[in-house]
Amino acid sequence: MVDSYGQLCGHEKNNLRDSTILLTDCGDSLGYYLEHFFAHFPEELQIESIIAL
């Protein structure tokens, strides 16, 4: 996950600032990864909230 975070450019990080992330179908491998990625870096990405269904 740290490698993926490191590959985000400043513009991509700014796009996530103060956002609410809605993830659906978190039971598959990609959804599982994304859920854990956003949960691991909420302060760094300045994410308002994460909703995982």
Steps between C-alpha positions, in 0.01 A plus 500: 500500500783739575629453146156582354475810718846610389394482136217749547592843368407820681208565264349159575537555874335841472203345317433282806520785754181544710324227302273216602606171341218258414619145433256233388554124480787495750489120503719462192876542500510849347231632733679347798828663397343841440314490831822429688699751296264788581468386862880496534559854363199716600705776663762516225234516229274724713198279436183611678344152526494152347178309435552135411206283395 
